[in-house]
Amino acid sequence: MSAQSQATATATAPRGGGGRATAVDAVAALSPILIAALDADADSGGSVARVRFRSGNTYEGRLAGGLMSGAGTYAWRDGVVYRGSFVANRIAGAGEYAWPNGCRYEGEVSDGLRSGRGRLTCRANLTFYDGEWKDGAQHGEGVMQYSDGSRYEGSWQQGRRHGPGRMTYASGNVYVGDWVDDAKHGRGRMMWLDRNETYDGEWK
């Protein structure tokens, strides 16, 4: 395949690390774009290629049948980098995203989105989420550490606290109980350790 061929490639990725790990990154799908330059060396496992796209994005890794497949690195011109597995031009399997603001994700991905088990860390504001993901958002069981030192352990649904969970606030106060749509709702116990008070009952 030459640099002049009308080969195309696509990839998807979360854009931006997000100032807080709770902010779900928007997902931008790249349209098919012409390859501007290609340097590929054949070996027994397929081709190892260095590709520069007209968009300014680059790919370095394996090709199979002219498609990005296997291990590779895809870099967007805005500084976002993905290192990991590709399947027929799609980001899928396990890998690592790194953003210019210092946020980093390591874990499972599907169609360019965080899906499965993974950890998102933003060192600039000392936040992280370690747990289950679906379609780019926290979904399932996971632990979230917030920039103020608060910590949530429990269930998530589409990026929000939802279901049973435990919230330990920076003050030391603790809530253990049900959540709905990111708010305390249902049965729960709140312990204000700084006031030596406890409430155990319904929330809404």
C-alpha positions in Angstrom: 0.0 0.0 0.0 1.6 3.3 -1.1 1.3 6.8 0.2 -0.7 7.7 -2.8 -3.3 5.0 -2.3 -6.8 6.0 -1.4 -6.6 4.1 1.9 -8.7 5.3 4.8 -8.7 4.8 8.5 -11.0 5.7 11.4 -10.6 5.8 15.2 -12.6 7.0 18.1 -11.5 8.3 21.5 -12.6 10.3 24.6 -11.6 13.9 24.1 -10.0 15.8 26.9 -9.1 14.4 30.3 -11.7 16.4 32.2 -11.0 18.7 35.1 -12.8 16.1 37.3 -13.0 12.4 36.8 -16.7 12.6 37.3 -17.1 14.8 34.2 -17.7 12.3 31.4 -15.5 13.2 28.4 -17.2 13.9 25.2 -16.5 11.4 22.5 -15.5 12.5 19.0 -15.5 10.0 16.1 -13.0 10.9 13.4 -14.4 10.8 9.9 -12.6 8.6 7.4 -9.4 10.5 6.4 -6.9 9.9 3.7 -3.4 8.7 4.6 -0.8 11.3 3.9 2.2 9.1 4.3 2.8 5.4 5.1 6.0 3.6 6.0 5.3 -0.1 6.5 7.6 -3.1 7.0 6.1 -6.6 6.5 6.9 -9.3 9.0 5.4 -12.6 10.1 2.8 -10.9 12.3 1.5 -8.5 9.6 2.9 -5.1 8.9 4.4 -2.6 11.3 3.5 0.8 10.1 4.1 4.5 10.7 1.2 6.5 9.4 0.6 10.2 9.2 -2.9 11.3 8.3 -3.9 14.5 6.5 -5.6 15.6 9.7 -2.2 15.7 11.4 -3.0 12.6 13.6 -0.5 9.7 13.5 -0.5 6.0 14.0 2.4 3.7 14.7 1.7 0.0 15.1 0.5 -3.1 13.3 -1.6 -3.4 10.2 -3.6 -6.4 9.0 -5.3 -6.3 5.7 -4.5 -2.6 5.5 -6.3 -1.9 8.8 -5.0 -0.9 12.2 -5.1 -4.2 14.1 -3.1 -5.4 17.0 -0.8 -3.3 19.2 -0.4 0.4 18.3 -0.2 4.0 19.3 -2.6 6.6 17.9 -1.9 10.3 18.6 -4.3 13.2 17.9 -2.8 16.5 17.0 -4.4 18.1 20.1 -2.0 16.0 22.2 -4.3 13.1 23.2 -2.5 9.7 22.9 -3.9 6.2 22.9 -1.6 3.2 23.3 -3.1 -0.3 23.2 -5.0 -2.7 21.1 -6.9 -2.1 17.8 -9.3 -4.4 16.0 -10.0 -3.6 12.3 -9.5 0.2 12.7 -11.3 0.4 16.0 -9.9 1.0 19.4 -10.9 -2.1 21.4 -9.5 -4.4 24.0 -7.1 -3.0 26.6 -5.1 0.2 26.5 -4.1 3.5 27.9 -5.3 7.1 27.1 -3.1 10.1 28.1 -4.3 13.7 27.9 -2.1 16.9 27.9 -3.6 18.0 31.2 -2.1 15.0 33.0 -5.2 12.8 33.2 -4.6 9.2 32.3 -6.9 6.1 31.8 -5.7 2.5 31.9 -8.0 -0.3 31.3 -10.5 -1.9 29.0 -12.0 -0.1 26.0 -14.7 -0.8 23.3 -15.2 1.3 20.2 -12.9 3.9 21.6 -14.8 4.3 24.8 -13.9 3.3 28.4 -15.9 0.0 28.9 -15.2 -2.7 31.3 -12.7 -2.4 34.2 -10.4 0.6 34.3 -8.8 3.4 36.3 -8.9 7.2 35.5 -6.4 9.4 37.3 -6.0 13.2 37.2 -2.9 14.1 39.1 -3.4 17.8 38.8 -6.4 17.8 41.1 -5.7 14.5 42.9 -8.9 12.7 41.7 -9.3 9.2 40.5 -11.9 6.6 39.6 -11.2 2.9 39.8 -13.9 0.5 38.8 -16.4 -0.5 36.1 -17.3 1.6 33.0 -19.8 1.4 30.2 -19.9 3.6 27.1 -17.4 6.0 28.5 -19.0 6.6 31.9 -18.7 5.1 35.3 -21.2 2.2 35.4 -21.3 -0.7 37.9 -19.1 -0.8 41.0 -16.3 1.6 41.6 -14.4 4.0 43.9 -14.2 7.7 43.3 -11.7 10.0 45.1 -12.6 13.7 44.8 -10.3 16.7 44.8 -11.4 17.8 48.3 -10.5 14.4 49.8 -14.0 13.0 49.8 -14.4 9.4 48.7 -17.3 7.4 47.3 -17.4 3.6 47.2 -20.4 1.9 45.6 -22.7 1.6 42.6 -22.8 3.9 39.6 -25.1 4.3 36.7 -24.2 6.3 33.6 -21.6 8.4 35.4 -23.7 9.1 38.5 -23.9 7.6 42.0 -26.8 5.3 41.9 -27.7 2.3 44.2 -26.0 1.4 47.5 -22.8 3.2 48.4 -20.7 4.8 51.1 -19.6 8.4 51.0 -16.9 9.6 53.3 -16.7 13.4 53.3 -13.5 15.4 53.7 -14.9 16.5 57.2 -14.9 12.8 58.2 -18.7 12.6 58.1 -20.1 9.4 56.6 -23.2 8.5 54.6 -24.0 4.8 54.0 -27.1 4.0 52.0 -29.0 4.4 48.8 -28.4 6.9 46.0 -30.5 7.9 43.0 -29.2 10.1 40.2 -26.2 11.3 42.2 -28.2 12.2 45.3 -29.0 10.5 48.6 -32.3 8.8 48.1 -34.0 5.8 49.9 -32.7 4.2 53.0 -29.5 5.5 54.5 -27.5 6.4 57.6 -25.7 9.7 58.0 -23.1 10.1 60.7 -22.0 13.7 61.5 -18.9 12.9 63.4 -18.0 16.5 63.9 -21.4 17.0 65.7 -21.7 13.5 67.2 -25.1 13.1 65.5 -26.6 10.3 63.5 -29.7 10.0 61.3 -30.9 6.6 60.1 -34.0 6.6 57.9 -35.4 7.6 54.5 -33.9 10.2 52.2 -35.4 11.9 49.1 
